[in-house]
Amino acid sequence: MSTAVLSIRISGELKRETEKLGIDVKSVVEKALADAVEQAKRRKLEEAINMLLKEMDEISEEEWVRVVKECRRER
């Protein structure tokens, strides 16, 4: 896996505290970003699912049955 450089500015006090406490800033930031990306992906997926469900409300049960049977016959 390739890496990229990310530069951020934090207060001097926060930097001193992280050093004093031995906090691995890289790991903390990397985990926070990974969590944020995962959360954003889930949110986008949820929006897409909700949109599809809204569209599916307009399709009758009989139509669903017909389409499923048709798909099975095509296999």
GUGUSE-282869 format. One record per atom (N, C-alpha, C): y negated, x, z negated; residue in three letters; atom name. Coordinates in Angstrom, 2 decimals. Layout:
+---------+---------+---------+------+------+
!      c2 !      c1 !      c3 ! resn ! name !
+---------+---------+---------+------+------+
!       Y !       X !       Z !  ALA !   CA !
...
+---------+---------+---------+------+------+
This chain:
+---------+---------+---------+------+------+
!      c2 !      c1 !      c3 ! resn ! name !
+---------+---------+---------+------+------+
!    1.18 !    0.85 !    0.00 !  MET !    N !
!    0.00 !    0.00 !    0.00 !  MET !   CA !
!   -1.24 !    0.89 !    0.00 !  MET !    C !
!   -2.15 !    0.58 !    0.92 !  SER !    N !
!   -3.39 !    1.36 !    0.95 !  SER !   CA !
!   -4.34 !    0.86 !   -0.12 !  SER !    C !
!   -5.30 !    1.68 !   -0.44 !  THR !    N !
!   -6.28 !    1.30 !   -1.46 !  THR !   CA !
!   -7.67 !    1.33 !   -0.86 !  THR !    C !
!   -8.60 !    0.68 !   -1.54 !  ALA !    N !
!  -10.00 !    0.67 !   -1.13 !  ALA !   CA !
!  -10.85 !    0.95 !   -2.35 !  ALA !    C !
!  -12.02 !    1.46 !   -2.10 !  VAL !    N !
!  -12.94 !    1.77 !   -3.19 !  VAL !   CA !
!  -13.84 !    0.56 !   -3.43 !  VAL !    C !
!  -13.98 !    0.19 !   -4.69 !  LEU !    N !
!  -14.85 !   -0.91 !   -5.09 !  LEU !   CA !
!  -15.79 !   -0.36 !   -6.14 !  LEU !    C !
!  -17.06 !   -0.50 !   -5.90 !  SER !    N !
!  -18.05 !    0.03 !   -6.84 !  SER !   CA !
!  -18.77 !   -1.12 !   -7.51 !  SER !    C !
!  -18.84 !   -1.07 !   -8.84 !  ILE !    N !
!  -19.56 !   -2.11 !   -9.58 !  ILE !   CA !
!  -20.49 !   -1.45 !  -10.59 !  ILE !    C !
!  -21.50 !   -2.19 !  -10.99 !  ARG !    N !
!  -22.42 !   -1.70 !  -12.02 !  ARG !   CA !
!  -22.21 !   -2.54 !  -13.28 !  ARG !    C !
!  -22.05 !   -1.84 !  -14.40 !  ILE !    N !
!  -21.95 !   -2.50 !  -15.69 !  ILE !   CA !
!  -22.93 !   -1.83 !  -16.64 !  ILE !    C !
!  -23.21 !   -2.47 !  -17.74 !  SER !    N !
!  -24.17 !   -1.89 !  -18.68 !  SER !   CA !
!  -23.59 !   -0.60 !  -19.27 !  SER !    C !
!  -24.48 !    0.28 !  -19.65 !  GLY !    N !
!  -24.06 !    1.55 !  -20.26 !  GLY !   CA !
!  -23.29 !    1.30 !  -21.55 !  GLY !    C !
!  -23.74 !    0.31 !  -22.31 !  GLU !    N !
!  -23.07 !   -0.03 !  -23.57 !  GLU !   CA !
!  -21.62 !   -0.46 !  -23.32 !  GLU !    C !
!  -21.43 !   -1.30 !  -22.32 !  LEU !    N !
!  -20.07 !   -1.75 !  -22.00 !  LEU !   CA !
!  -19.20 !   -0.59 !  -21.56 !  LEU !    C !
!  -19.75 !    0.31 !  -20.77 !  LYS !    N !
!  -18.98 !    1.49 !  -20.33 !  LYS !   CA !
!  -18.59 !    2.35 !  -21.52 !  LYS !    C !
!  -19.53 !    2.59 !  -22.43 !  ARG !    N !
!  -19.22 !    3.39 !  -23.62 !  ARG !   CA !
!  -18.13 !    2.72 !  -24.47 !  ARG !    C !
!  -18.22 !    1.41 !  -24.61 !  GLU !    N !
!  -17.22 !    0.67 !  -25.40 !  GLU !   CA !
!  -15.83 !    0.76 !  -24.77 !  GLU !    C !
!  -15.76 !    0.63 !  -23.44 !  THR !    N !
!  -14.46 !    0.73 !  -22.79 !  THR !   CA !
!  -13.86 !    2.11 !  -22.98 !  THR !    C !
!  -14.69 !    3.12 !  -22.87 !  GLU !    N !
!  -14.21 !    4.50 !  -23.07 !  GLU !   CA !
!  -13.78 !    4.71 !  -24.51 !  GLU !    C !
!  -14.57 !    4.23 !  -25.44 !  LYS !    N !
!  -14.28 !    4.38 !  -26.86 !  LYS !   CA !
!  -12.96 !    3.70 !  -27.23 !  LYS !    C !
!  -12.73 !    2.54 !  -26.63 !  LEU !    N !
!  -11.52 !    1.76 !  -26.94 !  LEU !   CA !
!  -10.33 !    2.13 !  -26.06 !  LEU !    C !
!  -10.54 !    3.03 !  -25.12 !  GLY !    N !
!   -9.44 !    3.46 !  -24.25 !  GLY !   CA !
!   -8.98 !    2.39 !  -23.28 !  GLY !    C !
!   -9.90 !    1.53 !  -22.86 !  ILE !    N !
!   -9.56 !    0.45 !  -21.92 !  ILE !   CA !
!   -9.49 !    1.03 !  -20.51 !  ILE !    C !
!   -8.40 !    0.72 !  -19.83 !  ASP !    N !
!   -8.22 !    1.16 !  -18.44 !  ASP !   CA !
!   -8.94 !    0.15 !  -17.55 !  ASP !    C !
!  -10.20 !    0.46 !  -17.23 !  VAL !    N !
!  -11.06 !   -0.45 !  -16.48 !  VAL !   CA !
!  -10.44 !   -0.80 !  -15.14 !  VAL !    C !
!   -9.89 !    0.17 !  -14.46 !  LYS !    N !
!   -9.28 !   -0.08 !  -13.15 !  LYS !   CA !
!   -8.22 !   -1.16 !  -13.25 !  LYS !    C !
!   -7.34 !   -1.05 !  -14.23 !  SER !    N !
!   -6.27 !   -2.04 !  -14.39 !  SER !   CA !
!   -6.82 !   -3.41 !  -14.72 !  SER !    C !
!   -7.82 !   -3.44 !  -15.60 !  VAL !    N !
!   -8.42 !   -4.73 !  -16.00 !  VAL !   CA !
!   -9.07 !   -5.40 !  -14.80 !  VAL !    C !
!   -9.85 !   -4.65 !  -14.03 !  VAL !    N !
!  -10.54 !   -5.21 !  -12.87 !  VAL !   CA !
!   -9.54 !   -5.63 !  -11.81 !  VAL !    C !
!   -8.54 !   -4.79 !  -11.57 !  GLU !    N !
!   -7.52 !   -5.11 !  -10.57 !  GLU !   CA !
!   -6.78 !   -6.40 !  -10.94 !  GLU !    C !
!   -6.42 !   -6.55 !  -12.21 !  LYS !    N !
!   -5.72 !   -7.76 !  -12.66 !  LYS !   CA !
!   -6.63 !   -8.97 !  -12.55 !  LYS !    C !
!   -7.88 !   -8.83 !  -12.94 !  ALA !    N !
!   -8.83 !   -9.95 !  -12.87 !  ALA !   CA !
!   -9.03 !  -10.40 !  -11.42 !  ALA !    C !
!   -9.16 !   -9.44 !  -10.51 !  LEU !    N !
!   -9.32 !   -9.78 !   -9.10 !  LEU !   CA !
!   -8.06 !  -10.43 !   -8.53 !  LEU !    C !
!   -6.91 !   -9.91 !   -8.89 !  ALA !    N !
!   -5.64 !  -10.50 !   -8.43 !  ALA !   CA !
!   -5.52 !  -11.94 !   -8.93 !  ALA !    C !
!   -5.89 !  -12.17 !  -10.18 !  ASP !    N !
!   -5.85 !  -13.53 !  -10.74 !  ASP !   CA !
!   -6.83 !  -14.44 !  -10.02 !  ASP !    C !
!   -8.03 !  -13.94 !   -9.73 !  ALA !    N !
!   -9.04 !  -14.74 !   -9.04 !  ALA !   CA !
!   -8.59 !  -15.09 !   -7.63 !  ALA !    C !
!   -7.97 !  -14.14 !   -6.94 !  VAL !    N !
!   -7.46 !  -14.39 !   -5.60 !  VAL !   CA !
!   -6.35 !  -15.44 !   -5.65 !  VAL !    C !
!   -5.43 !  -15.32 !   -6.58 !  GLU !    N !
!   -4.34 !  -16.28 !   -6.72 !  GLU !   CA !
!   -4.89 !  -17.68 !   -7.00 !  GLU !    C !
!   -5.88 !  -17.76 !   -7.87 !  GLN !    N !
!   -6.49 !  -19.05 !   -8.21 !  GLN !   CA !
!   -7.18 !  -19.66 !   -6.99 !  GLN !    C !
!   -7.87 !  -18.84 !   -6.21 !  ALA !    N !
!   -8.55 !  -19.33 !   -5.01 !  ALA !   CA !
!   -7.54 !  -19.82 !   -3.98 !  ALA !    C !
!   -6.43 !  -19.10 !   -3.83 !  LYS !    N !
!   -5.38 !  -19.51 !   -2.89 !  LYS !   CA !
!   -4.78 !  -20.84 !   -3.31 !  LYS !    C !
!   -4.53 !  -20.99 !   -4.61 !  ARG !    N !
!   -3.99 !  -22.26 !   -5.11 !  ARG !   CA !
!   -4.96 !  -23.41 !   -4.87 !  ARG !    C !
!   -6.25 !  -23.14 !   -5.09 !  ARG !    N !
!   -7.26 !  -24.17 !   -4.89 !  ARG !   CA !
!   -7.31 !  -24.60 !   -3.42 !  ARG !    C !
!   -7.24 !  -23.62 !   -2.51 !  LYS !    N !
!   -7.25 !  -23.94 !   -1.07 !  LYS !   CA !
!   -6.00 !  -24.73 !   -0.70 !  LYS !    C !
!   -4.85 !  -24.34 !   -1.25 !  LEU !    N !
!   -3.61 !  -25.05 !   -0.96 !  LEU !   CA !
!   -3.68 !  -26.48 !   -1.48 !  LEU !    C !
!   -4.21 !  -26.64 !   -2.69 !  GLU !    N !
!   -4.35 !  -27.98 !   -3.27 !  GLU !   CA !
!   -5.27 !  -28.85 !   -2.40 !  GLU !    C !
!   -6.36 !  -28.28 !   -1.91 !  GLU !    N !
!   -7.26 !  -29.02 !   -1.03 !  GLU !   CA !
!   -6.55 !  -29.44 !    0.25 !  GLU !    C !
!   -5.76 !  -28.54 !    0.83 !  ALA !    N !
!   -5.04 !  -28.85 !    2.06 !  ALA !   CA !
!   -4.00 !  -29.95 !    1.81 !  ALA !    C !
!   -3.30 !  -29.85 !    0.69 !  ILE !    N !
!   -2.30 !  -30.87 !    0.36 !  ILE !   CA !
!   -2.97 !  -32.22 !    0.17 !  ILE !    C !
!   -4.09 !  -32.24 !   -0.56 !  ASN !    N !
!   -4.80 !  -33.50 !   -0.78 !  ASN !   CA !
!   -5.29 !  -34.11 !    0.53 !  ASN !    C !
!   -5.74 !  -33.25 !    1.45 !  MET !    N !
!   -6.18 !  -33.74 !    2.75 !  MET !   CA !
!   -4.99 !  -34.36 !    3.50 !  MET !    C !
!   -3.85 !  -33.67 !    3.49 !  LEU !    N !
!   -2.66 !  -34.20 !    4.16 !  LEU !   CA !
!   -2.20 !  -35.51 !    3.53 !  LEU !    C !
!   -2.21 !  -35.57 !    2.21 !  LEU !    N !
!   -1.80 !  -36.80 !    1.53 !  LEU !   CA !
!   -2.72 !  -37.96 !    1.91 !  LEU !    C !
!   -4.01 !  -37.67 !    2.03 !  LYS !    N !
!   -4.96 !  -38.70 !    2.43 !  LYS !   CA !
!   -4.63 !  -39.20 !    3.84 !  LYS !    C !
!   -4.31 !  -38.27 !    4.73 !  GLU !    N !
!   -3.94 !  -38.64 !    6.10 !  GLU !   CA !
!   -2.63 !  -39.42 !    6.12 !  GLU !    C !
!   -1.71 !  -39.05 !    5.24 !  MET !    N !
!   -0.40 !  -39.70 !    5.21 !  MET !   CA !
!   -0.49 !  -41.13 !    4.70 !  MET !    C !
!   -1.52 !  -41.44 !    3.93 !  ASP !    N !
!   -1.70 !  -42.81 !    3.43 !  ASP !   CA !
!   -1.81 !  -43.81 !    4.56 !  ASP !    C !
!   -2.28 !  -43.35 !    5.70 !  GLU !    N !
!   -2.48 !  -44.23 !    6.84 !  GLU !   CA !
!   -1.19 !  -44.49 !    7.62 !  GLU !    C !
!   -0.11 !  -43.77 !    7.29 !  ILE !    N !
!    1.15 !  -43.90 !    8.00 !  ILE !   CA !
!    2.08 !  -44.79 !    7.18 !  ILE !    C !
!    2.65 !  -45.78 !    7.83 !  SER !    N !
!    3.52 !  -46.72 !    7.13 !  SER !   CA !
!    4.88 !  -46.08 !    6.84 !  SER !    C !
!    5.59 !  -46.69 !    5.91 !  GLU !    N !
!    6.93 !  -46.20 !    5.56 !  GLU !   CA !
!    7.86 !  -46.31 !    6.76 !  GLU !    C !
!    7.72 !  -47.37 !    7.51 !  GLU !    N !
!    8.57 !  -47.56 !    8.70 !  GLU !   CA !
!    8.34 !  -46.45 !    9.72 !  GLU !    C !
!    7.09 !  -46.05 !    9.87 !  GLU !    N !
!    6.76 !  -44.97 !   10.80 !  GLU !   CA !
!    7.39 !  -43.65 !   10.35 !  GLU !    C !
!    7.33 !  -43.39 !    9.03 !  TRP !    N !
!    7.95 !  -42.17 !    8.48 !  TRP !   CA !
!    9.45 !  -42.17 !    8.76 !  TRP !    C !
!   10.09 !  -43.28 !    8.51 !  VAL !    N !
!   11.54 !  -43.39 !    8.73 !  VAL !   CA !
!   11.85 !  -43.13 !   10.20 !  VAL !    C !
!   11.08 !  -43.73 !   11.09 !  ARG !    N !
!   11.30 !  -43.55 !   12.53 !  ARG !   CA !
!   11.14 !  -42.08 !   12.93 !  ARG !    C !
!   10.11 !  -41.41 !   12.42 !  VAL !    N !
!    9.86 !  -40.01 !   12.77 !  VAL !   CA !
!   10.96 !  -39.11 !   12.22 !  VAL !    C !
!   11.40 !  -39.34 !   10.99 !  VAL !    N !
!   12.47 !  -38.53 !   10.40 !  VAL !   CA !
!   13.75 !  -38.69 !   11.20 !  VAL !    C !
!   14.10 !  -39.92 !   11.54 !  LYS !    N !
!   15.32 !  -40.16 !   12.34 !  LYS !   CA !
!   15.22 !  -39.47 !   13.70 !  LYS !    C !
!   14.06 !  -39.54 !   14.30 !  GLU !    N !
!   13.83 !  -38.90 !   15.58 !  GLU !   CA !
!   14.00 !  -37.39 !   15.49 !  GLU !    C !
!   13.46 !  -36.80 !   14.44 !  CYS !    N !
!   13.58 !  -35.35 !   14.23 !  CYS !   CA !
!   15.05 !  -34.96 !   14.02 !  CYS !    C !
!   15.78 !  -35.76 !   13.28 !  ARG !    N !
!   17.19 !  -35.46 !   13.03 !  ARG !   CA !
!   17.99 !  -35.51 !   14.32 !  ARG !    C !
!   17.66 !  -36.46 !   15.20 !  ARG !    N !
!   18.37 !  -36.57 !   16.48 !  ARG !   CA !
!   18.11 !  -35.37 !   17.37 !  ARG !    C !
!   16.92 !  -34.78 !   17.24 !  GLU !    N !
!   16.55 !  -33.63 !   18.08 !  GLU !   CA !
!   17.31 !  -32.37 !   17.70 !  GLU !    C !
!   17.83 !  -32.30 !   16.49 !  ARG !    N !
!   18.54 !  -31.10 !   16.06 !  ARG !   CA !
!   19.82 !  -31.02 !   16.73 !  ARG !    C !
+---------+---------+---------+------+------+
